[in-house]
Amino acid sequence: MTTPTSCAYCQQRATQLCAGCRSVVYCSREHQKEHWKRGHKRECKCYEVTSNELLGRHLRATRDIRMGEQIMCEAPLVVGPKVAATPLCLGCHRNLLAPQKPAMTFYKCSSCSWPMCSKECEKSPFHLDECRLMAASNFQSKINYNPADPEGKESAYCVIMLLRCMQLKRSNPEAFARLAALEDHLKERIETPLYQVLRANLITFIKTVLGQRDWPELEILRIAAILDTNAFEVRQNGERRKVRAIFPGGAMIAHDCVPNLRHRFDDNMRIIFLAKRPIPKGAILSISYTQPLRSTVQRRVHLKQVKCFDCACERCSDPTELGTFAGAHLCGKCKVGKVISQNPLENAANWHCQLCNVKKSAREVLTQDARLQQEIESLDKTTPVHLEEFIQGHRIDLHDTNTHILQAKYALTQLYGTAPGYAMDELSEESLKRKVDLCEELLQISNLFDGGWSIFRGNLLIDLEEALVAQALRLQLASECESKLKRAEELLEEIKNIMKHEPEEMQQMLAERQQILNAAMAPFSVGVE
Ligand SMILES: C[S@@+](CC[C@H](N)C(=O)[O-])C[C@H]1O[C@@H](n2cnc3c(N)ncnc32)[C@H](O)[C@@H]1O
């Protein structure tokens, strides 16, 4: 594309390129501002919506995108609780704190009895329409504080997001049309046990108890299916928020098991997408709808179940998973070869040992994987002990980069340095070295699965930096100490870049890391003896 030479506002000769889309130029800052107000705001994008048979609609870069560039910021169209949620306020969406003694009961909305923070939150625009509807049908929520299970999930919340979407049809038809234009996969979902339960319980409740008889059952089910296909989980840990929301622009982004974008949420629950690595013009923009450390079988089964498609990305198509063999097991016969799928895009394909060619059926592999996943999920993860035992105990059947071993190793990077009895200054030399080695090892893996400026990589670098400083401070030899601190310094610079758009708590934590590092480096500064 050749760069234009006349100002997009006044058509005079101009050279100042718009940094957003890089497809228009201006003669002055003033004309750029005027052009923005006159509509460039809507057009200034570095991607276009396009469509193909495999992905459906998706986004494609219309120019080269730099690593770390923010490419989209979008406010939610609808926000609401997840299908099952711990009690939360329907006004501000914060999880509710345990009520004070002696009442031991949540504050309840004076009209519909749903638990809320306070009278203030009752008036929140998020809650008004549903509150009116429930009050008009004399429905009163029964959710209350349960001291025996304060974190317990309430399935009654599943109705709220559906109602909010349905109410848009009357309150904001344009927004409803944007919602209704999203993919649903209702054909695939409708026969599933989950949708049969929805039909029997939720739809009946909405139509009979809440009096929404005019709504055809299929139309309500279609909204449920749109939510299942497109909603993002909005997590704001500092704000005690974990809800779901629809972002119609963000919903156009395709999945890839090695994605090039990451997303975060700002204080107003807007979603912001950033490029994790340089993205060339023409490339498909992607996020991951699943977890990077899971194996191909696990990811593909999950994607099929929740998003109704068969992933055929580069990682899924490669039986070695980019050389990591994450889905492979060690061969039970020759003990050294890795057993891999003969066709990873075909779930029923046989598996075979790369060395001795011994065969295993897909069913055997799936059963073994399910057992291992259950084993790892049921482990006590309050300290590193059981995870280390898991790794040790599976030395003969699982190799170093098998998915289950990687998951255990990732959990260990989090526990060494924080678990009770394993705080950084309590770690033995051996445990500290183990933490460093695990971080280094997982960083290699993250470079393949979730590289560049990913949060996964950023978090690993944070753990590694902290462990290196702790190691350095224990060293006797000044030169060794200095070289470890220099490495930590380089890592901290990189972490700051990766995390520069993350919330205030992260910036504070990084400022504290910088202070600790500065203090450790002080003896090596020029002029200090
Ligand atoms: C959030 S929507 C994305 C937008 C959607 N393509 C559309 O046209 O509305 C998710 C759906 O997009 C499709 N999709 C996304 N990534 C895909 C991929 N890597 N392979 C195949 N289909 C994909 C699937 O149908 C999936 O359920």
The ligand as an SDF file (V2000), in Angstrom:
LIG
                    3D

 27 29  0  0  0  0  0  0  0  0999 V2000
  -16.0220  -16.3600   19.2520 C   0  0  0  0  0  0  0  0  0  0  0  0
  -16.5570  -17.0180   17.7580 S   0  0  0  0  0  0  0  0  0  0  0  0
  -15.4970  -16.2720   16.5740 C   0  0  0  0  0  0  0  0  0  0  0  0
  -16.2910  -15.6300   15.4590 C   0  0  0  0  0  0  0  0  0  0  0  0
  -16.9740  -16.6020   14.5220 C   0  0  0  0  0  0  0  0  0  0  0  0
  -16.0150  -17.1720   13.5940 N   0  0  0  0  0  0  0  0  0  0  0  0
  -18.1070  -15.9510   13.7500 C   0  0  0  0  0  0  0  0  0  0  0  0
  -18.1460  -16.0490   12.5210 O   0  0  0  0  0  0  0  0  0  0  0  0
  -18.9660  -15.3590   14.3980 O   0  0  0  0  0  0  0  0  0  0  0  0
  -15.9590  -18.6320   17.9480 C   0  0  0  0  0  0  0  0  0  0  0  0
  -16.2770  -19.5270   16.7870 C   0  0  0  0  0  0  0  0  0  0  0  0
  -15.4480  -19.2250   15.6720 O   0  0  0  0  0  0  0  0  0  0  0  0
  -15.0100  -20.4010   15.0300 C   0  0  0  0  0  0  0  0  0  0  0  0
  -13.5580  -20.5370   15.2110 N   0  0  0  0  0  0  0  0  0  0  0  0
  -12.7460  -19.7250   15.9230 C   0  0  0  0  0  0  0  0  0  0  0  0
  -11.4650  -20.1360   15.8480 N   0  0  0  0  0  0  0  0  0  0  0  0
  -11.4630  -21.2320   15.0740 C   0  0  0  0  0  0  0  0  0  0  0  0
  -10.4390  -22.1210   14.6300 C   0  0  0  0  0  0  0  0  0  0  0  0
   -9.1620  -21.9680   14.9720 N   0  0  0  0  0  0  0  0  0  0  0  0
  -10.8060  -23.1500   13.8320 N   0  0  0  0  0  0  0  0  0  0  0  0
  -12.1070  -23.3370   13.4650 C   0  0  0  0  0  0  0  0  0  0  0  0
  -13.1180  -22.5370   13.8730 N   0  0  0  0  0  0  0  0  0  0  0  0
  -12.8070  -21.4900   14.6540 C   0  0  0  0  0  0  0  0  0  0  0  0
  -15.7480  -21.5380   15.7050 C   0  0  0  0  0  0  0  0  0  0  0  0
  -16.9470  -21.7410   15.0380 O   0  0  0  0  0  0  0  0  0  0  0  0
  -16.0030  -20.9670   17.0840 C   0  0  0  0  0  0  0  0  0  0  0  0
  -17.0700  -21.5690   17.7550 O   0  0  0  0  0  0  0  0  0  0  0  0
  1  2  1  0
  2  3  1  0
  2 10  1  0
  3  4  1  0
  4  5  1  0
  5  6  1  0
  5  7  1  0
  7  8  2  0
  7  9  1  0
 10 11  1  0
 11 12  1  0
 11 26  1  0
 12 13  1  0
 13 14  1  0
 13 24  1  0
 14 15  1  0
 14 23  1  0
 15 16  2  0
 16 17  1  0
 17 18  1  0
 17 23  2  0
 18 19  1  0
 18 20  2  0
 20 21  1  0
 21 22  2  0
 22 23  1  0
 24 25  1  0
 24 26  1  0
 26 27  1  0
M  CHG  2   2   1   9  -1
M  END
$$$$
